[in-house]
């Protein structure tokens, strides 16, 4: 949404590039530990008793704050060295934004864990609207981009203090070194998984930014996007079922939870694939409408990334996480990272920027296949136990055929 509005209101690719770079740097220094801690939180929380849950919340919050301090410090001392194109004026605001913003993602997970669904929906809606306004209103008023950064910093501080209020109600604020380290044992393998998987995306961006122009980088960033609604639904389903699988394992109802996952996956497919096929067909006129004619070259990259829906609607990672197979998942993620990086370097010399998108597609598919094969071998959990294979093959084949028609 913000990218669309920036493109329509400003059209200044340098400004857009600075905004994308701002988010890229903040994400590069935080994505692995934020996702690692938060993805491990729900299965860990679900298996604990009520008293221990309060302690888990507090110690996870401590880890988030500690990692945020290290990341913000690292950005301050290395940000402009690693990213020379970053405007020096933005560095301090980037540091402050990162410090307050990164731990704040815990809010949604905590509300979900405590089954406060209405509050979660309301909070997510309000914060989304406020973030859009924070970036767009200064641009709309013709102010320099740094004013948008001021607004983002204020927004991140408000989110952080709301989280602190929740922690005060939901946590037991007493430090326990053993539990502090136990939390790390749970999330560290997931951190490595996220680092391996997420680093590939950031590597792609760095590769493109170093080998191509700023304009090409902006076009790549706009094209290298998945359909956000589908991505959100898939992530929500994965997070939810990692917790439910863990509960099923604890209560000897694992087969029931796998069947529920299969049913929910099918419902997601009935939404995700038809929408993606329509987007694939009408992507060019939609890009022209939303971003303008100058972003036309990003369309084909976007079409390649739409194919990622094939890997997004299957959930061996949710099953593996719920079964606490964290070390195995870390190993698979490292393999995926090596494949991704190798193919990106190879394909970018063959296909240009499009090669990076092809590398992402192959690597993500490989990760899901390897996870599924491991579950079959170790736990005797077959693909068909949690994937509606018939519908999946029909939808995937149709989407690939629509994609291939672009070549004829």
KOLNU-385026 format. One line per field, with one value per residue (C-alpha): x, y, z; residue number from 1. Coordinates in steps of 0.5 Angstrom, whole numbers, plus 2048, in hexadecimal, padded with zeros to 3 digits. Example, Ala and Ser with C-alpha at 12.3 -4.5 7.8 and 13.67 -1.06 7.14 Angstrom:
east <- 819, 81B .
north <- 7F7, 7FE .
up <- 810, 80E .
i <- 1, 2 .
end
This chain:
east <- 800, 805, 80A, 803, 802, 809, 809, 803, 804, 80B, 80E, 815, 819, 81E, 81A, 816, 81D, 81F, 819, 81A, 821, 81F, 81B, 820, 825, 821, 81E, 825, 828, 821, 81D, 821, 821, 81A, 817, 81B, 818, 811, 810, 813, 80F, 808, 80A, 80E, 808, 803, 806, 808, 803, 800, 805, 80B, 807, 808, 80F, 810, 80D, 812, 818, 816, 815, 81C, 81F, 81C, 81E, 825, 826, 823, 828, 82E, 82A, 829, 830, 833, 82F, 832, 839, 838, 832, 835, 83B, 837, 832, 836, 830, 82C, 82B, 82F, 82A, 825, 82A, 828, 821, 822, 825, 820, 81B, 81E, 81F, 817, 814, 817, 815, 80E, 80C, 80C, 805, 801, 804, 802, 7FB, 7FA, 7FD, 7F8, 7F3, 7F1, 7EF, 7EA, 7F0, 7F5, 7F1, 7EF, 7F7, 7F9, 7F4, 7F6, 7FD, 7FD, 7F9, 7FE, 804, 801, 7FF, 806, 80A, 805, 802, 809, 80A, 803, 805, 80B, 810, 817, 817, 81A, 813, 811, 816, 814, 80D, 810, 814, 80E, 80A, 80F, 80F, 808, 808, 80D, 80A, 803, 807, 80A, 803, 801, 808, 806, 7FF, 801, 808, 80B, 811, 816, 81D, 81E, 825, 823, 81D, 820, 825, 820, 81C, 823, 823, 81C, 81D, 824, 823, 81D, 822, 827, 821, 81E, 826, 827, 820, 820, 827, 826, 821, 825, 82B, 827, 825, 82D, 82F, 82A, 82C, 833, 833, 82D, 82B, 827, 821, 822, 822, 81C, 818, 81B, 818, 811, 811, 814, 80D, 808, 801, 801, 7FA, 7FC, 802, 7FF, 7FA, 7FF, 804, 7FE, 7FC, 803, 804, 7FD, 7FE, 805, 802, 7FC, 801, 805, 7FE, 7FC, 803, 802, 7FB, 7FC, 7F7, 7FD, 7F9, 7F3, 7F7, 7FA, 7F3, 7F1, 7F7, 7F5, 7EE, 7F1, 7F6, 7F1, 7ED, 7F3, 7F4, 7ED, 7EF, 7F6, 7F6, 7F0, 7F3, 7FA, 7F8, 7F4, 7FA, 7FE, 7F9, 7F8, 7FF, 801, 7FB, 7FB, 802, 801, 7FA, 7FE, 805, 805, 808, 80F, 80F, 80D, 813, 812, 80C, 80F, 813, 80D, 80A, 80F, 80E, 807, 809, 80C, 804, 805, 80A, 807, 800, 804, 806, 80B, 80F, 809, 809, 810, 810, 80A, 80E, 814, 818, 81C, 823, 821, 81D, 824, 828, 823, 823, 82A, 82A, 824, 829, 82F, 82A, 827, 82E, 831, 82B, 82A, 832, 831, 82A, 82C, 831, 82D, 826, 828, 823, 81E, 823, 823, 81B, 81C, 821, 81C, 817, 81B, 81E, 818, 815, 81B, 81A, 813, 814, 81A, 816, 810, 815, 818, 811, 80F, 816, 816, 80F, 80C, 808, 806, 805, 7FE, 7FD, 7FD, 7FC, 7F6, 7FB, 7F5, 7F3, 7FA, 7FD, 7F7, 7F8, 7FF, 7FF, 7FA, 7FE, 804, 801, 7FE, 805, 808, 803, 807, 80D, 808 .
north <- 800, 805, 803, 804, 80B, 80D, 80B, 80F, 815, 816, 812, 814, 80E, 811, 812, 80B, 808, 80B, 809, 802, 802, 805, 7FF, 7FA, 7FC, 7FC, 7F5, 7F2, 7F4, 7F1, 7EC, 7E6, 7E7, 7EA, 7E4, 7DF, 7E1, 7E2, 7DC, 7D7, 7DB, 7D8, 7D1, 7D2, 7D6, 7D1, 7CB, 7CF, 7CF, 7D6, 7D8, 7D7, 7DA, 7E1, 7E0, 7DE, 7E4, 7E8, 7E5, 7E5, 7ED, 7ED, 7EA, 7EE, 7F4, 7F2, 7F0, 7F7, 7FA, 7F6, 7F7, 7FF, 800, 7FC, 800, 806, 804, 800, 803, 808, 803, 7FD, 802, 808, 80A, 80B, 813, 815, 819, 813, 80F, 811, 810, 809, 807, 80A, 807, 800, 800, 801, 7FE, 7F7, 7F5, 7F7, 7F2, 7ED, 7F1, 7ED, 7E6, 7E8, 7EA, 7E3, 7DF, 7E2, 7E1, 7E8, 7E8, 7EE, 7F2, 7EF, 7F1, 7F8, 7F9, 7F7, 7FB, 801, 801, 7FF, 806, 80A, 807, 809, 810, 811, 810, 813, 819, 81D, 81B, 81D, 824, 825, 824, 821, 819, 81A, 81C, 815, 812, 817, 814, 80D, 80E, 811, 80B, 806, 809, 809, 801, 800, 803, 7FF, 7F9, 7FB, 7FC, 7F5, 7F2, 7F5, 7F1, 7EB, 7E9, 7E8, 7ED, 7E8, 7E7, 7DF, 7DE, 7D6, 7D8, 7DE, 7D9, 7D3, 7D9, 7D9, 7D2, 7D2, 7D8, 7D7, 7D2, 7D6, 7DC, 7D8, 7D6, 7DD, 7E0, 7DA, 7DB, 7E3, 7E4, 7E2, 7E7, 7ED, 7EA, 7EA, 7F2, 7F3, 7EF, 7F3, 7FA, 7F9, 7F6, 7FB, 802, 805, 805, 7FE, 7FD, 800, 7FC, 7F6, 7F8, 7F9, 7F3, 7EE, 7EE, 7E9, 7EA, 7ED, 7EA, 7E3, 7E4, 7E6, 7E1, 7DB, 7DE, 7DE, 7D7, 7D5, 7D8, 7D6, 7CF, 7CE, 7D0, 7CB, 7C5, 7C6, 7C6, 7C0, 7BC, 7BE, 7BB, 7B5, 7B9, 7BA, 7B6, 7BA, 7C1, 7BE, 7BD, 7C4, 7C7, 7C4, 7C6, 7CD, 7CD, 7CB, 7D1, 7D5, 7D2, 7D4, 7DB, 7DC, 7D8, 7DC, 7E3, 7E1, 7DF, 7E5, 7E9, 7E5, 7E7, 7EE, 7F0, 7F5, 7F9, 7F9, 7FB, 801, 803, 802, 805, 808, 807, 808, 801, 7FD, 7F9, 7F6, 7F2, 7EC, 7EC, 7EC, 7E6, 7E2, 7E4, 7E2, 7DB, 7DB, 7DA, 7D2, 7D1, 7D6, 7D2, 7CC, 7CB, 7C6, 7CC, 7CC, 7C5, 7C5, 7CB, 7C8, 7C1, 7C6, 7C3, 7C9, 7C7, 7C3, 7C9, 7CD, 7C8, 7C9, 7D0, 7D0, 7CC, 7D0, 7D6, 7D3, 7D1, 7D8, 7DC, 7D8, 7D8, 7E0, 7E1, 7DC, 7DE, 7E5, 7E4, 7E0, 7E4, 7EB, 7ED, 7E8, 7E2, 7E5, 7E3, 7DC, 7DB, 7DD, 7D8, 7D2, 7D3, 7D4, 7CE, 7C9, 7CB, 7C9, 7C2, 7C1, 7C2, 7BE, 7B8, 7B9, 7B8, 7B2, 7AF, 7B0, 7B1, 7AD, 7B3, 7B3, 7B9, 7B7, 7B7, 7BF, 7C1, 7C0, 7BE, 7BD, 7C4, 7C7, 7C3, 7C6, 7CD, 7CD, 7CA, 7CF, 7D5, 7D3, 7D2, 7D9, 7DC, 7D8, 7DB, 7E2, 7DF, 7DE .
up <- 800, 802, 7FC, 7F7, 7FA, 7FA, 7F3, 7F1, 7F5, 7F4, 7EE, 7F1, 7F0, 7F4, 7FA, 7F9, 7F9, 800, 803, 801, 803, 80A, 80B, 808, 80D, 813, 810, 80F, 816, 819, 815, 818, 81F, 81F, 81B, 81F, 825, 823, 81F, 825, 82A, 828, 829, 82F, 832, 830, 834, 83A, 840, 842, 847, 842, 83D, 840, 841, 83A, 838, 83C, 83A, 833, 834, 837, 831, 82C, 830, 830, 829, 827, 82B, 827, 820, 821, 823, 81D, 819, 81C, 81B, 814, 811, 80C, 80B, 808, 805, 802, 7FE, 805, 807, 80D, 80F, 810, 814, 81B, 81A, 817, 81D, 822, 81D, 81D, 825, 826, 820, 820, 827, 826, 821, 828, 829, 823, 826, 82D, 82B, 827, 82C, 831, 82D, 82C, 825, 825, 828, 823, 81D, 820, 821, 81B, 817, 81B, 81A, 813, 812, 816, 813, 80C, 80E, 812, 80B, 806, 809, 809, 802, 800, 804, 800, 806, 805, 806, 80D, 810, 80E, 812, 818, 818, 817, 81D, 821, 81F, 821, 828, 829, 827, 82B, 831, 830, 830, 837, 83A, 837, 83A, 841, 841, 83E, 840, 847, 847, 84B, 848, 848, 845, 843, 840, 83C, 839, 838, 834, 830, 82F, 82C, 827, 825, 820, 81D, 81D, 819, 814, 813, 812, 80D, 809, 80A, 808, 801, 800, 803, 7FF, 7F9, 7FA, 7FB, 7F5, 7F1, 7F4, 7F3, 7EC, 7E9, 7E9, 7EF, 7EA, 7E9, 7F0, 7F1, 7EC, 7EE, 7F5, 7F3, 7EE, 7F4, 7F8, 7F9, 7FA, 801, 803, 801, 804, 80B, 80B, 809, 80F, 814, 812, 813, 81A, 81C, 81B, 81D, 824, 823, 820, 827, 82B, 827, 828, 830, 830, 82B, 826, 820, 81B, 81C, 81C, 815, 812, 815, 811, 80B, 80B, 80C, 807, 802, 804, 803, 7FC, 7FA, 7FB, 7FA, 7F3, 7EF, 7F2, 7F0, 7E9, 7E8, 7EA, 7E5, 7DF, 7E1, 7E4, 7DF, 7DF, 7E6, 7E7, 7E2, 7E6, 7ED, 7EC, 7E5, 7DE, 7E1, 7E5, 7DF, 7DF, 7E6, 7E3, 7E1, 7E8, 7EB, 7E7, 7E9, 7F1, 7F0, 7EF, 7F6, 7F8, 7F6, 7FC, 801, 801, 804, 80B, 80C, 810, 815, 816, 818, 81C, 820, 821, 823, 81E, 81E, 81D, 816, 814, 815, 811, 80B, 80B, 80B, 805, 802, 803, 7FF, 7F9, 7F9, 7F9, 7F4, 7EF, 7F0, 7EE, 7E9, 7E6, 7E6, 7E1, 7DD, 7DD, 7E0, 7E6, 7E5, 7E6, 7EE, 7EE, 7EB, 7F0, 7F5, 7F2, 7F2, 7F9, 7FC, 7F9, 7FB, 802, 802, 7FF, 803, 80A, 807, 805, 80C, 810, 80C, 80D, 815, 817, 812, 810, 809, 804, 803, 80B, 80B, 804, 7FF, 7FA, 7F4, 7F5, 7F6, 7EF, 7EB, 7EE, 7ED, 7E6, 7E4, 7E7, 7E3, 7DD, 7DD, 7DF, 7D9, 7D4, 7D5, 7D1, 7CB .
i <- 1, 2, 3, 4, 5, 6, 7, 8, 9, 10, 11, 12, 13, 14, 15, 16, 17, 18, 19, 20, 21, 22, 23, 24, 25, 26, 27, 28, 29, 30, 31, 32, 33, 34, 35, 36, 37, 38, 39, 40, 41, 42, 43, 44, 45, 46, 47, 48, 49, 50, 51, 52, 53, 54, 55, 56, 57, 58, 59, 60, 61, 62, 63, 64, 65, 66, 67, 68, 69, 70, 71, 72, 73, 74, 75, 76, 77, 78, 79, 80, 81, 82, 83, 84, 85, 86, 87, 88, 89, 90, 91, 92, 93, 94, 95, 96, 97, 98, 99, 100, 101, 102, 103, 104, 105, 106, 107, 108, 109, 110, 111, 112, 113, 114, 115, 116, 117, 118, 119, 120, 121, 122, 123, 124, 125, 126, 127, 128, 129, 130, 131, 132, 133, 134, 135, 136, 137, 138, 139, 140, 141, 142, 143, 144, 145, 146, 147, 148, 149, 150, 151, 152, 153, 154, 155, 156, 157, 158, 159, 160, 161, 162, 163, 164, 165, 166, 167, 168, 169, 170, 171, 172, 173, 174, 175, 176, 177, 178, 179, 180, 181, 182, 183, 184, 185, 186, 187, 188, 189, 190, 191, 192, 193, 194, 195, 196, 197, 198, 199, 200, 201, 202, 203, 204, 205, 206, 207, 208, 209, 210, 211, 212, 213, 214, 215, 216, 217, 218, 219, 220, 221, 222, 223, 224, 225, 226, 227, 228, 229, 230, 231, 232, 233, 234, 235, 236, 237, 238, 239, 240, 241, 242, 243, 244, 245, 246, 247, 248, 249, 250, 251, 252, 253, 254, 255, 256, 257, 258, 259, 260, 261, 262, 263, 264, 265, 266, 267, 268, 269, 270, 271, 272, 273, 274, 275, 276, 277, 278, 279, 280, 281, 282, 283, 284, 285, 286, 287, 288, 289, 290, 291, 292, 293, 294, 295, 296, 297, 298, 299, 300, 301, 302, 303, 304, 305, 306, 307, 308, 309, 310, 311, 312, 313, 314, 315, 316, 317, 318, 319, 320, 321, 322, 323, 324, 325, 326, 327, 328, 329, 330, 331, 332, 333, 334, 335, 336, 337, 338, 339, 340, 341, 342, 343, 344, 345, 346, 347, 348, 349, 350, 351, 352, 353, 354, 355, 356, 357, 358, 359, 360, 361, 362, 363, 364, 365, 366, 367, 368, 369, 370, 371, 372, 373, 374, 375, 376, 377, 378, 379, 380, 381, 382, 383, 384, 385, 386, 387, 388, 389, 390, 391, 392, 393, 394, 395, 396, 397, 398, 399, 400, 401, 402, 403, 404, 405, 406, 407, 408 .
end
